[in-house]
């Protein structure tokens, strides 16, 4: 069923909305890269590629903080909750992206 109204957001309208409503986009993973699909690669490789994607763009598009230290992650979580941090993403470094898989828990 098609929803009423425009089917796509025009670039002009997107810029107008962005000027009126401040927003940020924080990415923690990358599935597509200019070099092609990367979802099957280990998370550590995808994460390294993610650092290249927003380069030159800067905020409001940015990569999230990343560490393999649980202690440091918990410190960031404790400090950043006051700034609106909603949660933590924890992934095994060697894992590919699990399309269609239900989250654990």
C-alpha positions, -999 to +999 in steps of 0.1 A: +000+000+000+014+034-009+013+061+017-002+095+007+022+123+000+055+126-017+073+093-022+108+108-019+124+135+001+138+161-024+173+174-018+159+210-015+134+199+012+161+179+030+183+210+032+153+231+044+145+206+071+182+204+082+183+242+085+153+242+108+160+210+128+195+203+141+204+167+139+234+144+140+241+110+125+265+087+145+275+055+127+289+024+145+292+001+115+295+002+077+279-024+054+286-007+020+318+012+011+328+030-021+349-002-028+318-024-026+298-044-001+317-052+031+291-068+054+308-102+052+341-088+065+349-090+102+337-061+123+372-049+130+378-045+092+344-028+087+351-005+117+385+006+101+367+013+069+341+034+087+368+058+098+372+067+061+336+073+052+328+105+071+363+119+066+361+153+050+324+156+059+326+160+097+297+166+120+268+161+119+280+128+103+306+110+125+317+076+137+310+067+173+337+062+198+352+027+197+373+006+220+381-030+228+385-021+265+354-029+286+366-006+314+370+024+290+336+017+274+319+017+308+336+050+317+324+066+284+289+052+291+288+067+326+300+101+314+281+103+282+246+093+296+242+129+307+247+140+270+220+116+258+239+084+251+213+057+249+233+025+249+264+006+239+270-016+209+292-046+217+303-069+188+328-097+185+357-083+164+358-112+140+320-113+133+304-106+099+272-086+098+243-109+107+216-099+082+182-111+094+195-125+127+177-117+158+197-098+184+209-120+213+191-118+246 
